[in-house]
Amino acid sequence: MVFKVLPVTGEQPELLGAAVTLGDRYTKRLGLLTPPAYRKYADDGGLLVAMEGEELVGYALFGLPKRQQHVRLVHLCVAEERRGCGIAGLLIAELRHRQAHRLGIRARCRRDYGLSAMWSGLGFVPKGEGVGRGGDKETLDTWWLDLGHDDLFTEAQSEALLVVTVDDTVFSGLRGAGAERAVDEAQALEAGWLADLVELAYTPQLLLDVREVEDREERHHRRAGLSLLRALRPDAAAVSGRQRELTAAVGKELSDVPLDGELVARLRYVAETSCAGLQVLVTRDPGLMQLAEIAWNVARVKVVSPAMVTLHVDELRQAQVYRPADLMGTVFSSEDVVPGSEEGLTAFFGQAGGDSGVAFAERLKGLTREGVLWRRELLRDGEGRPVALYAWALDGRILMVPILRTASHPLEESLARQLLFMLKRLGRERGAQAVRISDPFLSPAAMAAAGADGFNEDENGVTALLVDVCGTAEAVSVTAGDIAARLGGVEARLDAHASPEIASVAERVWWPAKLVDTALPSFIAPIRPRWSTELFNVPAMLVPRDDVLGISREHVYYRTSGHRGESVPARILWYVSGGGAGQQGKMVIGCSRLDEVVIDEPETLFTRFEHLGVYGLPEVRRTADGSGKVMALRFSDTEIFPAQVAHARLTTLARGLGLPLSLQQLSKISNALFQAVYEEGHRKT
């Protein structure tokens, strides 16, 4: 049988009449709807019909409210003799496709019709209930099909140590239903001391279970409690596929377990938890506990009791795969490598020459068996593909990195450079004085980036010093020499007469060192909040930044072409100027290395630096002054200060040094003021 779904308008009387005729066959359940009403819906774009050849075998009638962003499904009707052929699914799929810009599809259906399996099979979830208008005041369930649009809170990062899903046996206990012991055990998950450690979440299967509660008051009581948990929206197609895998495993390994509705619901909890990106499902259901081994082997979901969560938060944290932390405000994310997943990474990061396949996986696994507590971290791109892998631990004052890999990717070189900068920042935050990468099989991109970033090769791998001094060339040199001596090496000494070029190289190689008594000049540049957000993600964006821009360590900013003593190399402080309503501003947020200053026609500069900047060509043109030319500032290695320096504090620092301060345009400042602002931005108290 071949079915085709078509839209129908009021100008197609034969198809419109056929839809009315089919609907009239089922008025007992659909309710009486007059032909003019059908025509009005059709004229408004609200009628889809399913055809088998020339015969109309089903239709979807729906409204498109102008003041609301959802589809209101009025009728979903399939001829009785064609039910079970997937026609309803075809109609809903076409409706989803045509109305994809709306938030979702809402339908209302009498509870006593017993159609919950049909609605859930189509991807709908119960979102509430009301009382019908008929004389019997029968309960009407509201069913909702989400069309996948994120709201402001969808991707809100959890600050908890562990996010877990709960099933109905735990949720009912949280709401005070069940035996005293069950309630106590469940409610222990809400203890105050766990508030910052564990966040509870629910998946669509819990909505279905709550719907099945017979007592209306109890249903309302439980639905009210859902707002206290994080709502997860796993992809329905992915959930169905994972559930099939779980069902097949149960049939193979637990042949004595009946494949009934209860089992389907239990497996659905596991599948939804897995596809939501979590790895811990909390339950008091013995039947679900019986499936724990299969849940882990097939879906990498740990099925545990509430007591297990409260007793072993830290251990369970290690099993949490999906703890995405956006990388530089982009869709790239980081997560821990979970034990047991090492073999799956060999295709991306195994290298030739004795470190491919099993050898690489075993070396990665071996880090979990050593006495050192290694952190193994994986970076993924926006499509979930692994793009970088590294492991690290702090050994005294050295950040040790035994594995550092990048996978083949269009942004591999940028990722490698960004990764090295991340490791340096990580080491600095933890008080390390050096970063040592001992991976004998560094990817070519990582090796090239290390060479450009001041890492020196020795018998232990490649090492970079972290000289956390903002001071004179003598002070920086002494600290660098002391660190190098402890590592068995010797570092060059600099003095105040070092050229700007030498001083700039020293600041890059010994990052985060800042030499303030050399000829390396300093500038301060005002930047509007909008451009600061897009360039630096400060103030933070609500949506991800462009990947190329966000991952890069090099950027460009435009200003009028008039010279203000600019020279390169130099340092530059970024002052976010006052913004409009709701925008943060009037603060120094960080500093960068100024690498190039170019004055030219807007079109020429835009063509050259388009991949590094956030201005479009019209905005670059508007920046031009009377000469018709624009100045481009190319800068790199932006360091965002842990504490922004507010305008009042900035002016106080300048006044205390007896120095002038202009924040209206790019201006040269003394290195003494740069040092004062830099130290203020890193002040810990």
C-alpha positions in Angstrom: 0.0 0.0 0.0 1.3 3.5 -0.9 -0.1 6.5 0.8 0.4 10.1 -0.1 -0.3 13.1 2.1 -1.6 16.3 0.5 -2.8 19.8 1.6 -6.4 20.6 0.7 -8.0 24.1 0.4 -11.6 25.2 0.1 -11.1 25.3 -3.7 -10.9 21.5 -3.8 -14.6 20.6 -3.1 -14.2 16.8 -3.9 -11.4 16.2 -1.4 -12.9 18.6 1.1 -16.2 16.7 0.9 -14.5 13.3 1.2 -12.8 14.6 4.4 -16.2 15.7 5.8 -17.7 12.3 4.9 -14.9 10.4 6.7 -15.2 12.7 9.8 -19.0 12.2 9.9 -18.4 8.4 10.3 -16.8 9.1 13.7 -18.7 12.0 15.1 -19.3 10.0 18.3 -15.7 10.5 19.2 -14.6 13.5 17.1 -17.7 15.5 17.8 -20.0 17.2 15.2 -18.2 19.7 12.9 -20.1 21.3 10.1 -18.8 21.5 6.5 -18.3 25.3 6.6 -16.0 24.7 9.6 -13.9 22.2 7.6 -13.8 24.7 4.8 -12.6 27.5 7.1 -9.8 25.3 8.4 -8.8 24.3 4.9 -8.7 27.9 3.6 -6.5 28.8 6.6 -4.0 26.0 5.6 -5.2 23.6 8.2 -6.2 20.5 6.4 -4.0 17.6 5.3 -5.4 14.4 3.8 -3.9 10.9 3.3 -4.7 9.3 -0.1 -4.4 5.7 -1.2 -4.7 6.1 -4.9 -7.9 8.1 -5.4 -9.4 7.2 -2.1 -9.1 9.5 1.0 -8.3 7.3 4.0 -7.3 9.8 6.6 -6.9 13.5 7.5 -5.5 15.9 10.0 -7.6 19.1 10.7 -5.8 21.8 12.6 -5.8 25.4 13.6 -2.8 27.8 13.4 -3.4 30.4 16.2 -2.0 33.8 15.3 -1.2 34.8 18.9 0.3 31.5 19.9 3.2 29.6 18.5 1.8 26.1 18.4 -0.5 24.0 16.2 -3.9 23.2 17.6 -4.8 19.7 16.3 -8.6 19.5 16.0 -9.1 16.1 14.3 -6.7 13.2 13.6 -8.9 10.7 11.7 -8.1 7.5 9.9 -10.6 5.2 8.3 -11.1 2.2 10.5 -10.3 -0.3 7.8 -6.8 1.4 7.3 -5.8 1.7 10.9 -2.4 0.1 11.8 -0.9 1.1 8.5 1.0 4.1 9.7 -1.3 6.7 8.2 -1.6 8.8 11.4 2.2 8.9 11.6 2.5 10.1 8.0 -0.1 12.9 8.7 1.8 14.0 11.8 5.2 13.9 10.1 3.9 16.1 7.2 2.3 18.5 9.7 5.6 18.7 11.6 7.5 19.4 8.4 5.1 22.1 7.2 4.9 23.8 10.6 8.4 23.3 11.8 8.8 26.9 12.8 6.1 26.6 15.5 6.9 25.3 19.0 4.8 22.2 19.0 1.5 20.5 18.3 -1.2 20.4 20.9 -4.1 18.0 21.0 -6.9 17.3 23.5 -8.5 13.8 23.9 -10.9 12.2 26.3 -9.1 10.1 28.9 -11.8 7.3 28.6 -11.0 6.8 24.9 -7.9 4.8 26.0 -5.7 6.2 23.2 -2.6 7.0 25.3 -0.6 4.4 23.5 -1.4 5.9 20.1 -0.5 9.4 21.2 2.8 8.4 22.8 3.6 6.3 19.8 3.3 9.4 17.7 5.7 11.2 19.9 3.3 13.1 22.1 3.6 13.4 25.8 0.8 14.3 28.3 1.1 17.8 29.5 -2.0 18.3 31.7 -5.7 17.8 31.7 -9.0 19.7 31.9 -12.7 19.0 32.1 -14.8 18.6 28.9 -17.8 20.7 28.1 -20.1 17.8 27.8 -22.7 16.9 30.4 -20.6 14.1 31.8 -17.7 16.5 32.5 -15.2 13.8 31.3 -11.5 14.5 31.8 -9.7 15.7 28.7 -5.9 14.9 28.5 -3.7 17.5 26.8 -1.1 15.9 24.6 2.0 17.8 23.3 4.4 17.1 20.5 7.5 19.3 20.8 9.0 20.5 17.5 12.5 20.8 18.9 13.0 24.6 19.4 15.2 25.6 22.3 14.0 28.1 24.8 16.2 30.3 27.0 16.5 27.5 29.6 16.8 24.4 27.4 20.6 24.4 27.3 21.1 25.9 30.8 24.2 24.3 32.2 23.6 22.4 35.4 25.9 23.5 38.2 25.3 20.2 40.1 28.1 17.7 40.4 25.7 15.0 39.0 22.5 15.1 37.1 20.3 11.9 37.3 16.9 10.9 36.0 14.2 9.4 38.3 11.5 7.0 37.4 7.9 6.9 38.7 8.8 4.8 41.8 11.2 7.5 43.0 9.1 10.5 41.8 6.0 9.2 43.7 8.1 8.9 46.8 9.3 12.5 46.3 5.7 13.6 46.3 4.9 11.7 49.5 3.1 8.6 48.0 3.9 5.1 49.0 5.2 3.2 52.0 7.0 5.3 54.6 10.4 3.7 53.8 10.0 4.4 50.1 9.1 8.0 50.8 12.0 8.5 53.2 14.5 7.0 50.8 13.3 9.1 47.8 13.1 12.3 49.8 16.6 11.8 51.0 17.6 12.9 47.5 16.3 16.4 48.3 18.4 16.8 51.5 19.9 20.2 51.8 23.5 18.9 51.7 22.8 17.4 48.3 21.4 20.5 46.7 24.6 21.6 45.1 25.7 18.0 44.3 22.8 16.3 42.6 20.1 17.6 40.3 17.0 15.5 39.6 15.6 15.3 36.1 12.7 13.6 34.3 12.1 12.2 30.9 8.8 11.9 28.9 8.1 8.4 30.2 7.5 9.9 33.7 4.7 12.1 32.2 3.0 9.0 30.8 3.2 7.3 34.2 1.8 10.3 36.0 -1.0 10.4 33.6 -2.0 6.8 34.6 -2.5 7.8 38.2 -6.2 7.2 38.7 -7.0 9.7 41.4 -7.4 13.2 39.9 -6.2 15.1 42.9 -3.1 12.9 43.2 -2.4 13.4 39.4 -2.5 17.2 39.9 -0.3 16.9 43.0 2.3 15.0 41.1 2.2 17.2 38.0 2.8 20.2 40.3 6.0 18.5 41.5 7.4 18.2 37.9 8.3 21.9 37.9 10.9 21.2 40.6 12.8 18.8 38.4 14.8 19.4 35.2 12.8 18.5 32.1 14.7 16.5 29.4 13.7 16.2 25.8 15.6 13.4 24.1 15.2 12.9 20.4 12.2 10.5 19.9 13.7 8.7 16.9 16.9 8.1 18.8 15.0 6.8 21.8 13.0 4.4 19.7 16.2 3.0 18.2 17.9 2.6 21.6 14.7 0.9 23.0 14.8 -1.6 20.2 18.4 -2.4 21.1 17.5 -2.9 24.7 14.5 -5.0 23.9 16.6 -7.3 21.7 19.1 -7.6 24.5 16.4 -8.6 27.0 15.0 -11.2 24.6 18.4 -12.7 24.2 19.7 -12.6 27.8 16.5 -12.7 29.9 14.2 -14.9 27.9 12.1 -15.6 30.9 11.1 -11.9 31.3 7.8 -11.2 29.6 7.9 -8.4 27.0 4.8 -6.7 28.4 3.8 -3.0 28.9 5.7 -2.8 32.2 8.9 -3.9 30.6 8.4 -1.4 27.7 8.0 1.4 30.2 11.2 0.3 32.1 13.2 0.2 29.0 11.8 3.5 27.9 13.3 5.1 31.0 16.7 3.6 30.2 16.5 4.7 26.5 15.4 8.2 27.3 18.1 8.6 29.9 20.8 7.4 27.5 19.5 9.6 24.6 19.3 12.7 26.9 23.1 12.3 27.4 22.9 11.1 31.1 24.2 7.9 32.6 22.4 7.5 36.0 18.8 6.4 36.4 17.4 6.2 39.9 14.7 3.7 40.8 13.1 1.6 43.5 11.6 -0.8 40.9 13.0 -4.3 41.4 12.1 -5.1 37.8 14.1 -2.2 36.5 17.0 -3.2 38.8 16.9 -6.6 37.2 17.8 -4.9 33.9 20.7 -3.0 35.3 23.4 -5.0 33.6 21.7 -4.8 30.2 21.1 -1.1 30.7 24.8 -0.5 31.2 26.1 -2.9 28.5 23.7 -1.6 25.8 23.0 2.0 26.7 25.7 2.9 29.2 23.1 3.8 31.9 23.7 3.0 35.5 20.5 1.9 37.2 20.8 2.6 40.9 18.8 3.1 44.1 18.3 6.5 45.8 20.5 5.2 48.6 23.3 4.6 46.1 23.1 8.2 45.0 23.3 9.6 48.5 26.2 7.4 49.5 28.3 7.5 46.4 27.9 10.9 44.7 31.5 11.2 43.9 31.8 7.7 42.4 28.7 8.2 40.3 30.1 11.5 39.0 32.8 9.6 37.2 30.1 7.8 35.2 28.5 11.0 33.9 29.3 11.2 30.2 27.3 14.2 29.2 28.7 17.1 31.2 29.1 19.6 28.3 31.1 22.7 29.0 31.0 25.0 26.0 34.5 25.8 24.6 35.0 29.6 24.2 31.2 30.1 23.9 30.9 27.8 20.8 29.0 24.6 20.3 32.3 22.7 20.9 32.0 20.9 24.2 34.2 19.0 26.7 33.4 16.0 28.7 35.2 13.3 30.7 36.3 10.1 29.1 34.2 7.4 30.7 35.8 4.0 31.6 34.9 1.5 29.0 34.7 4.0 26.1 38.4 3.9 25.2 38.1 1.5 22.2 35.6 3.8 20.5 38.2 6.6 20.5 41.0 4.7 18.7 39.5 5.5 15.2 39.8 9.2 15.9 43.1 9.5 17.9 45.2 6.4 17.4 48.5 7.1 15.6 50.6 5.0 13.4 53.9 3.6 14.7 52.9 1.3 17.6 50.2 3.5 19.0 47.1 2.5 17.1 44.1 0.3 17.9 44.5 -1.8 21.0 47.8 -0.2 22.1 46.3 3.3 22.2 43.2 2.1 24.0 45.3 0.3 26.6 47.5 3.3 27.2 44.4 5.4 27.7 42.9 2.8 30.0 46.2 2.5 31.9 45.9 6.0 33.2 42.9 4.9 35.4 45.0 2.2 37.0 47.9 4.4 38.0 48.3 5.9 41.4 48.0 9.4 39.9 44.4 10.8 39.6 44.5 11.6 35.9 41.7 13.7 34.3 40.9 12.4 30.8 39.0 14.9 28.8 37.4 14.8 25.3 36.4 17.6 23.1 33.5 17.2 20.6 32.2 19.5 17.8 28.6 20.6 17.4 27.7 17.3 15.7 29.1 15.2 18.6 32.2 14.1 16.8 35.4 13.7 18.9 37.9 16.3 17.8 40.5 16.5 20.6 41.6 14.3 23.5 43.9 15.0 26.4 44.8 13.8 29.9 46.4 15.7 32.7 47.3 15.8 36.3 49.2 18.1 38.6 52.5 16.7 39.8 53.9 19.1 42.2 54.3 22.4 40.3 54.1 20.7 36.8 51.0 20.1 34.8 51.7 16.7 33.3 50.0 15.8 30.0 50.7 12.2 28.9 48.2 12.2 26.1 47.3 15.1 23.7 45.6 14.3 20.4 43.6 16.2 17.7 41.5 14.4 15.1 41.2 15.3 11.5 38.8 18.3 11.4 38.5 21.5 9.3 39.5 23.4 12.5 42.2 21.0 13.7 45.0 23.5 13.6 43.0 26.2 15.5 41.8 23.5 18.0 45.4 22.5 18.6 46.5 26.1 19.3 43.5 26.7 21.5 44.1 23.5 23.4 47.6 24.5 24.3 46.4 27.8 25.5 43.8 26.1 27.6 46.4 23.9 29.2 48.5 26.9 30.0 45.5 28.6 31.6 44.7 25.4 33.5 48.2 25.1 34.8 48.2 28.7 35.9 44.9 28.4 37.7 46.3 25.4 39.7 49.6 27.1 40.6 51.7 25.1 38.1 55.0 26.6 36.9 55.3 24.4 33.8 53.2 22.3 31.3 54.9 19.1 30.2 53.5 17.1 27.3 55.0 13.7 27.3 52.8 12.1 24.6 55.3 10.4 22.2 52.8 10.3 19.4 51.6 13.9 19.2 49.5 14.7 16.2 51.3 16.8 13.6 48.9 19.7 14.2 49.6 19.6 18.0 53.4 19.3 17.5 53.4 22.4 15.2 51.3 24.4 17.6 53.6 23.5 20.5 56.6 24.7 18.6 54.9 28.0 17.8 53.7 28.4 21.4 57.1 28.3 23.1 57.3 24.6 24.1 60.8 23.3 24.1 61.6 19.6 23.3 63.7 17.5 25.6 64.0 13.8 26.6 60.7 14.1 28.5 58.6 15.5 25.7 57.9 19.2 25.2 57.7 21.7 28.0 56.6 25.3 28.4 57.3 27.5 31.4 54.5 29.4 33.2 56.0 32.6 34.5 53.2 34.2 36.4 55.0 37.6 37.0 53.9 41.0 35.9 57.0 43.1 36.6 60.4 44.1 35.4 62.4 42.2 32.9 64.8 41.3 35.7 62.0 39.9 37.9 60.5 37.9 35.1 63.9 36.5 34.0 64.9 35.5 37.5 61.6 33.5 38.0 61.9 31.9 34.6 65.5 30.9 35.4 64.5 29.4 38.7 61.8 27.3 37.1 64.0 26.2 34.3 66.8 25.2 36.8 64.3 23.0 38.7 63.4 21.3 35.5 67.1 20.8 34.6 67.3 23.5 32.0 68.7 27.0 31.5 66.7 30.1 30.4 68.0 33.3 28.7 68.1 36.5 30.7 66.4 39.7 29.5 66.9 43.2 30.6 65.0 46.5 30.3 66.8 47.2 27.0 65.2 44.3 25.2 63.5 45.4 22.0 59.7 45.3 21.7 60.0 42.3 19.4 62.1 40.4 21.9 59.8 41.3 24.8 56.7 40.3 22.9 58.3 36.9 22.1 59.2 36.5 25.8 55.7 37.2 26.9 54.4 34.6 24.5 56.9 31.9 25.4 56.7 32.6 29.2 53.0 33.3 29.2 51.4 34.8 31.4 54.6 36.9 32.0 54.3 40.6 31.4 57.4 42.8 31.1 56.6 46.3 32.1 59.9 48.1 31.9 60.8 47.3 28.3 60.0 49.3 25.2 57.0 47.1 24.5 54.1 49.6 24.4 50.6 49.3 25.9 47.3 50.6 24.6 43.7 50.7 25.8 40.9 50.3 23.3 37.2 51.0 23.9 34.8 48.4 22.4 31.0 48.3 22.5 29.4 45.5 24.4 27.9 43.9 21.2 31.3 43.5 19.7 32.9 42.4 22.9 30.3 39.7 23.3 30.9 38.4 19.8 34.7 38.6 19.9 35.3 37.5 23.5 32.0 36.1 24.8 32.1 38.9 27.4 29.3 39.7 28.4 28.3 36.1 27.6 26.1 35.3 24.6 22.8 33.4 24.9 23.5 31.6 21.7 26.8 29.9 20.6 29.5 31.9 18.9 30.7 31.2 15.4 33.0 28.1 15.7 35.8 29.6 13.5 35.8 32.8 15.5 35.4 31.2 18.9 38.1 28.6 18.6 40.7 30.9 17.0 43.3 32.6 19.1 43.6 35.4 16.6 41.0 38.1 15.9 40.6 41.6 14.3 38.9 44.8 15.3 38.3 47.9 13.2 38.4 51.6 14.0 38.8 54.9 12.2 42.1 55.3 10.3 43.5 58.2 12.4 46.8 57.3 14.1 47.1 57.4 17.9 50.7 56.3 18.1 49.9 52.6 17.3 52.9 50.4 16.9 53.4 46.6 16.9 54.1 44.5 18.7 52.2 45.8 21.7 49.8 45.0 24.4 46.2 46.1 24.4 43.6 46.4 27.2 40.0 46.0 26.2 37.6 48.5 27.8 33.9 47.7 27.2 32.2 51.0 26.8 28.7 51.9 28.1 26.0 49.9 26.3 22.3 50.2 26.0 19.6 48.9 28.3 20.4 45.5 29.7 24.1 45.6 28.5 27.0 45.4 30.8 29.7 48.0 30.2 32.2 50.5 31.5 34.9 47.9 32.5 38.2 46.5 31.4 37.7 42.8 30.7 41.1 41.6 29.5 44.1 42.1 27.4 45.6 40.8 24.1 48.8 40.9 22.1 48.6 43.4 19.3 50.2 41.8 16.2 49.4 44.1 13.3 48.0 47.5 12.4 46.8 47.9 8.8 45.1 50.9 7.2 43.4 50.4 3.8 40.1 50.5 2.0 37.2 48.8 3.8 36.7 46.2 1.1 40.4 45.3 1.0 40.6 44.8 4.8 37.3 42.9 5.0 38.5 40.5 2.3 41.7 39.9 4.1 40.4 39.6 7.7 36.8 38.4 7.3 37.5 35.1 9.0 39.0 36.8 12.1 36.4 39.5 12.7 32.7 40.1 13.7 32.0 43.1 11.5 30.2 42.7 8.3 31.3 44.7 5.2 28.6 47.4 5.8 29.9 47.9 9.4 33.5 48.1 8.2 32.5 50.7 5.7 30.7 52.7 8.3 33.9 52.7 10.4 35.7 54.6 7.7 36.5 58.3 8.4 36.7 61.2 5.9 39.6 59.6 4.1 37.5 56.6 3.2 39.9 54.3 4.9 39.7 52.0 8.0 42.3 50.7 10.5 42.3 47.0 11.3 43.9 45.8 14.5 44.9 42.2 14.4 45.5 40.7 17.8 45.9 37.3 19.5 45.9 35.3 22.7 43.2 37.3 24.5 43.4 36.8 28.3 40.0 37.5 30.0 40.6 38.8 33.5 39.0 36.8 36.4 37.8 40.1 37.8 36.7 42.9 35.5 38.1 46.3 36.4 35.2 48.8 36.7 35.4 52.3 35.3 35.6 53.9 38.8 38.5 51.6 39.8 40.2 52.3 36.5 40.1 56.0 36.9 41.3 55.7 40.5 44.3 53.7 39.4 45.2 56.3 36.7 44.7 59.1 39.2 46.9 57.4 41.7 49.7 57.2 39.2 49.2 60.8 38.2 48.5 59.7 34.6 45.9 61.0 32.1 43.3 58.5 30.8 41.2 58.8 27.6 38.5 56.2 26.9 36.9 57.7 23.9 39.2 56.1 21.4 42.3 53.9 21.1 44.9 55.5 23.3 48.5 54.7 24.4 48.9 54.3 28.1 52.0 53.9 30.3 53.2 50.4 31.2 52.8 51.4 34.8 49.0 51.8 34.3 48.9 48.6 32.3 50.6 46.8 35.2 48.2 48.3 37.8 45.1 47.3 35.7 46.4 43.9 34.9 47.1 43.1 38.6 43.7 44.5 39.6 42.1 42.1 37.1 43.8 39.2 38.8 43.3 40.3 42.3 42.0 37.4 44.4 40.6 39.4 47.3 
